[in-house]
Amino acid sequence: MKKPAILFLTVLMSASTVFSQSISELGAEAMHAFGKGANDNMVGLRYEGFRNKNSWSIGLTYNFSSKKSYSEHSGFGLYAGYRRGFIYSSNGNSNAFLGFRAMFLFNSFAGKESYSSNYIMPVFEGGYHLIFMNHLYTAPSAGYGYAIKLSKDNNSLQEDEGSRFIPGVSLGYRF
Protein backbone atom coordinates (compact mmCIF):
# COMPACT_ATOMS: atom_id res chain seq x y z
CA MET A 1 0.00 0.00 0.00
CA LYS A 2 2.72 2.49 0.91
CA LYS A 3 4.90 2.00 -2.19
CA PRO A 4 2.16 2.77 -4.79
CA ALA A 5 0.96 5.77 -2.75
CA ILE A 6 4.49 7.19 -2.40
CA LEU A 7 5.16 6.64 -6.11
CA PHE A 8 1.85 8.32 -7.03
CA LEU A 9 2.61 11.37 -4.86
CA THR A 10 6.13 11.67 -6.31
CA VAL A 11 4.81 11.55 -9.87
CA LEU A 12 2.02 14.00 -8.94
CA MET A 13 4.56 16.51 -7.58
CA SER A 14 6.68 16.16 -10.71
CA ALA A 15 3.69 16.57 -12.99
CA SER A 16 2.48 19.66 -11.13
CA THR A 17 5.78 21.41 -11.82
CA VAL A 18 5.67 20.42 -15.51
CA PHE A 19 2.10 21.73 -15.84
CA SER A 20 2.56 24.78 -13.58
CA GLN A 21 1.63 27.14 -16.43
CA SER A 22 -1.53 25.22 -17.36
CA ILE A 23 -4.94 24.17 -16.09
CA SER A 24 -4.95 21.20 -13.70
CA GLU A 25 -7.61 18.83 -12.42
CA LEU A 26 -7.71 16.50 -9.44
CA GLY A 27 -10.50 13.98 -9.07
CA ALA A 28 -11.82 10.47 -8.67
CA GLU A 29 -12.38 7.87 -11.35
CA ALA A 30 -14.38 4.63 -11.67
CA MET A 31 -13.96 2.09 -14.48
CA HIS A 32 -15.35 -1.37 -15.21
CA ALA A 33 -13.22 -3.64 -17.41
CA PHE A 34 -14.77 -6.76 -18.86
CA GLY A 35 -13.95 -9.30 -21.53
CA LYS A 36 -12.54 -12.82 -22.03
CA GLY A 37 -13.54 -14.14 -18.60
CA ALA A 38 -12.54 -10.99 -16.71
CA ASN A 39 -14.97 -8.67 -14.96
CA ASP A 40 -13.03 -6.07 -12.95
CA ASN A 41 -13.82 -2.84 -11.14
CA MET A 42 -11.29 -0.05 -10.76
CA VAL A 43 -11.65 3.04 -8.57
CA GLY A 44 -9.00 5.63 -7.90
CA LEU A 45 -7.54 9.10 -7.93
CA ARG A 46 -6.37 10.97 -11.01
CA TYR A 47 -4.44 14.13 -11.82
CA GLU A 48 -4.65 15.75 -15.25
CA GLY A 49 -2.81 18.78 -16.62
CA PHE A 50 -3.89 20.64 -19.76
CA ARG A 51 -1.95 22.65 -22.32
CA ASN A 52 -3.94 23.91 -25.29
CA LYS A 53 -5.81 20.89 -26.72
CA ASN A 54 -3.51 18.32 -25.06
CA SER A 55 -3.59 16.79 -21.59
CA TRP A 56 -1.40 14.37 -19.64
CA SER A 57 -2.75 12.35 -16.73
CA ILE A 58 -1.50 10.07 -13.98
CA GLY A 59 -3.55 7.93 -11.64
CA LEU A 60 -3.58 5.45 -8.80
CA THR A 61 -6.29 2.77 -8.85
CA TYR A 62 -7.57 0.02 -6.60
CA ASN A 63 -8.65 -2.99 -8.68
CA PHE A 64 -11.07 -5.66 -7.47
CA SER A 65 -13.08 -8.41 -9.12
CA SER A 66 -16.84 -8.18 -9.41
CA LYS A 67 -19.12 -11.01 -8.29
CA LYS A 68 -19.43 -12.08 -11.96
CA SER A 69 -15.69 -12.71 -12.29
CA TYR A 70 -14.32 -16.26 -12.47
CA SER A 71 -11.62 -15.58 -9.85
CA GLU A 72 -11.43 -13.39 -6.79
CA HIS A 73 -8.63 -10.81 -6.92
CA SER A 74 -7.66 -7.32 -5.85
CA GLY A 75 -4.68 -5.02 -6.05
CA PHE A 76 -3.34 -1.63 -6.98
CA GLY A 77 -2.57 -0.08 -10.31
CA LEU A 78 -0.78 2.96 -11.70
CA TYR A 79 -1.27 4.63 -15.05
CA ALA A 80 -0.04 7.47 -17.22
CA GLY A 81 -2.01 8.78 -20.16
CA TYR A 82 -2.40 11.34 -22.91
CA ARG A 83 -5.60 12.88 -24.33
CA ARG A 84 -6.16 15.13 -27.33
CA GLY A 85 -9.30 17.30 -27.47
CA PHE A 86 -10.79 17.76 -30.92
CA ILE A 87 -14.41 19.00 -30.76
CA TYR A 88 -15.13 22.04 -28.57
CA SER A 89 -18.42 23.65 -27.56
CA SER A 90 -19.10 27.29 -28.44
CA ASN A 91 -18.26 28.43 -24.87
CA GLY A 92 -15.09 26.30 -24.66
CA ASN A 93 -16.21 24.45 -21.53
CA SER A 94 -16.61 20.98 -23.00
CA ASN A 95 -14.88 18.88 -25.62
CA ALA A 96 -14.63 15.44 -27.11
CA PHE A 97 -11.30 13.63 -26.78
CA LEU A 98 -9.33 10.62 -27.91
CA GLY A 99 -6.50 9.27 -25.81
CA PHE A 100 -4.16 6.52 -24.72
CA ARG A 101 -3.09 5.30 -21.29
CA ALA A 102 -0.64 2.67 -20.11
CA MET A 103 -1.87 0.88 -16.99
CA PHE A 104 0.34 -1.21 -14.70
CA LEU A 105 -1.72 -3.58 -12.53
CA PHE A 106 -0.48 -5.48 -9.46
CA ASN A 107 -3.16 -8.06 -8.56
CA SER A 108 -3.32 -10.77 -5.89
CA PHE A 109 -5.56 -13.75 -6.62
CA ALA A 110 -7.31 -15.93 -4.04
CA GLY A 111 -8.60 -19.46 -4.42
CA LYS A 112 -7.10 -22.91 -3.96
CA GLU A 113 -3.71 -21.21 -4.28
CA SER A 114 -2.88 -17.58 -3.62
CA TYR A 115 -0.57 -15.85 -6.06
CA SER A 116 0.22 -12.43 -7.45
CA SER A 117 0.37 -11.36 -11.07
CA ASN A 118 1.57 -8.16 -12.69
CA TYR A 119 0.07 -6.84 -15.90
CA ILE A 120 0.50 -4.00 -18.34
CA MET A 121 -2.60 -2.90 -20.20
CA PRO A 122 -2.39 -0.38 -23.05
CA VAL A 123 -5.80 1.32 -23.42
CA PHE A 124 -7.19 3.48 -26.23
CA GLU A 125 -10.08 5.66 -25.08
CA GLY A 126 -12.56 8.25 -26.24
CA GLY A 127 -15.02 10.39 -24.37
CA TYR A 128 -16.39 13.80 -23.55
CA HIS A 129 -15.03 16.26 -20.99
CA LEU A 130 -17.68 18.54 -19.39
CA ILE A 131 -17.04 21.51 -17.08
CA PHE A 132 -19.67 22.92 -14.68
CA MET A 133 -19.60 26.15 -12.63
CA ASN A 134 -16.03 26.90 -13.88
CA HIS A 135 -14.39 24.44 -11.45
CA LEU A 136 -16.23 21.10 -11.45
CA TYR A 137 -15.78 18.52 -14.19
CA THR A 138 -16.96 15.12 -15.30
CA ALA A 139 -15.60 12.99 -18.13
CA PRO A 140 -17.47 9.87 -19.25
CA SER A 141 -15.33 7.64 -21.46
CA ALA A 142 -15.15 4.27 -23.17
CA GLY A 143 -11.92 2.42 -23.85
CA TYR A 144 -10.48 -0.71 -25.37
CA GLY A 145 -7.44 -2.35 -23.81
CA TYR A 146 -5.43 -5.53 -23.91
CA ALA A 147 -4.06 -7.03 -20.66
CA ILE A 148 -0.59 -8.56 -21.00
CA LYS A 149 0.71 -10.69 -18.11
CA LEU A 150 4.26 -9.76 -17.07
CA SER A 151 4.78 -12.34 -14.34
CA LYS A 152 5.32 -16.05 -14.87
CA ASP A 153 3.06 -18.21 -12.73
CA ASN A 154 1.46 -21.63 -12.87
CA ASN A 155 -2.08 -20.39 -13.35
CA SER A 156 -4.00 -22.88 -15.49
CA LEU A 157 -6.64 -20.26 -16.32
CA GLN A 158 -5.14 -18.04 -19.00
CA GLU A 159 -8.25 -15.80 -19.18
CA ASP A 160 -6.32 -13.13 -17.27
CA GLU A 161 -4.72 -12.01 -20.53
CA GLY A 162 -6.75 -10.57 -23.37
CA SER A 163 -8.91 -7.75 -24.61
CA ARG A 164 -11.09 -5.60 -22.37
CA PHE A 165 -13.89 -3.10 -22.98
CA ILE A 166 -13.55 -0.36 -20.33
CA PRO A 167 -16.35 2.18 -19.76
CA GLY A 168 -15.62 4.74 -17.07
CA VAL A 169 -16.33 8.13 -15.59
CA SER A 170 -14.20 10.64 -13.73
CA LEU A 171 -15.24 13.69 -11.73
CA GLY A 172 -13.47 16.27 -9.69
CA TYR A 173 -12.22 19.84 -9.30
CA ARG A 174 -10.45 22.06 -11.84
CA PHE A 175 -7.95 24.64 -10.54
RAKA-V127360 format. One record per residue. RES is the residue in one letter. SS is DSSP state (~ for helix, > for strand, _ for the rest). Layout:
# RAKA-V127360
res:RES ss:SS
res:RES ss:SS
This chain:
# RAKA-V127360
res:M ss:_
res:K ss:~
res:K ss:~
res:P ss:~
res:A ss:~
res:I ss:~
res:L ss:~
res:F ss:~
res:L ss:~
res:T ss:~
res:V ss:~
res:L ss:~
res:M ss:~
res:S ss:~
res:A ss:~
res:S ss:~
res:T ss:~
res:V ss:~
res:F ss:_
res:S ss:_
res:Q ss:_
res:S ss:_
res:I ss:>
res:S ss:>
res:E ss:>
res:L ss:>
res:G ss:>
res:A ss:>
res:E ss:>
res:A ss:>
res:M ss:>
res:H ss:>
res:A ss:>
res:F ss:>
res:G ss:>
res:K ss:_
res:G ss:_
res:A ss:>
res:N ss:>
res:D ss:>
res:N ss:>
res:M ss:>
res:V ss:>
res:G ss:>
res:L ss:>
res:R ss:>
res:Y ss:>
res:E ss:>
res:G ss:>
res:F ss:>
res:R ss:>
res:N ss:_
res:K ss:_
res:N ss:>
res:S ss:>
res:W ss:>
res:S ss:>
res:I ss:>
res:G ss:>
res:L ss:>
res:T ss:>
res:Y ss:>
res:N ss:>
res:F ss:>
res:S ss:>
res:S ss:_
res:K ss:_
res:K ss:_
res:S ss:_
res:Y ss:_
res:S ss:_
res:E ss:>
res:H ss:>
res:S ss:>
res:G ss:>
res:F ss:>
res:G ss:>
res:L ss:>
res:Y ss:>
res:A ss:>
res:G ss:>
res:Y ss:>
res:R ss:>
res:R ss:>
res:G ss:>
res:F ss:>
res:I ss:>
res:Y ss:>
res:S ss:_
res:S ss:_
res:N ss:_
res:G ss:_
res:N ss:_
res:S ss:>
res:N ss:>
res:A ss:>
res:F ss:>
res:L ss:>
res:G ss:>
res:F ss:>
res:R ss:>
res:A ss:>
res:M ss:>
res:F ss:>
res:L ss:>
res:F ss:>
res:N ss:>
res:S ss:>
res:F ss:>
res:A ss:>
res:G ss:_
res:K ss:_
res:E ss:_
res:S ss:_
res:Y ss:>
res:S ss:>
res:S ss:>
res:N ss:>
res:Y ss:>
res:I ss:>
res:M ss:>
res:P ss:>
res:V ss:>
res:F ss:>
res:E ss:>
res:G ss:>
res:G ss:>
res:Y ss:>
res:H ss:>
res:L ss:>
res:I ss:>
res:F ss:>
res:M ss:_
res:N ss:_
res:H ss:_
res:L ss:>
res:Y ss:>
res:T ss:>
res:A ss:>
res:P ss:>
res:S ss:>
res:A ss:>
res:G ss:>
res:Y ss:>
res:G ss:>
res:Y ss:>
res:A ss:>
res:I ss:>
res:K ss:>
res:L ss:_
res:S ss:_
res:K ss:_
res:D ss:_
res:N ss:_
res:N ss:_
res:S ss:_
res:L ss:_
res:Q ss:~
res:E ss:~
res:D ss:~
res:E ss:_
res:G ss:>
res:S ss:>
res:R ss:>
res:F ss:>
res:I ss:>
res:P ss:>
res:G ss:>
res:V ss:>
res:S ss:>
res:L ss:>
res:G ss:>
res:Y ss:>
res:R ss:>
res:F ss:_
